[in-house]
Amino acid sequence: MNGMNFNYFKRILFIILGSICLILGTIGIFLPILPTTPLLLLTAFLYVRSSNRLYNWLIHHPVFGAFIYCYVKYKAVPLKTKCCAIIILWPSILFSIYLISNQVFGVMLIVIASIVTFYIATLKTLPKEEIIEVKKLHKMYREKKIDTKIS
């Protein structure tokens, strides 16, 4: 297999994997068992290495774009995001445990939810000044007034 065929295959593979990660990350917004943040970051990683068009779409996306930017640029998330994630996580987990009568699975869910809660709580919190700046930048990204590469 020559270099051109390998690069084409790698590009297609990255697009497929990035799209799968995006779908799973989106489901993870509603199903707390799936780790939304790592999946969306992996999507950005795969798209930036395979398709400028898909990467730009992701960065400009009204829901995912600012979130990915905050995490990549500042390694932080807004306090509101952290609180909402934890508030959604626990009722979902407890409801899942209620629906499932298997005690071992219930304990596993509590352990996973506890680890996820710890991870979310230990993420750096984005200060209000940076949130305002990110909102301005993200609006400019969506309007395509500035370059889309994250520095």
GINORCOR-V835594 format. One line per field, one symbol per residue. psi: psi as a letter, one per 30 degrees, with the letter a starting at -180 (. if undefined). A space follows every 50 residues. Layout:
psi = ???
This chain:
psi = kleeeeeeeeeeeeeeeeeeeeeeeeefefjfekjeeeeeeeeeeeeffe jeeeeeeeefkfefeeeeeeeeefhllleeeeeeeeeeeeeeeeeeeefk fjeeeeeeeeeeeeeeeeeeefkkkkleeeeeeeeeeeeeeeghflkfkk .
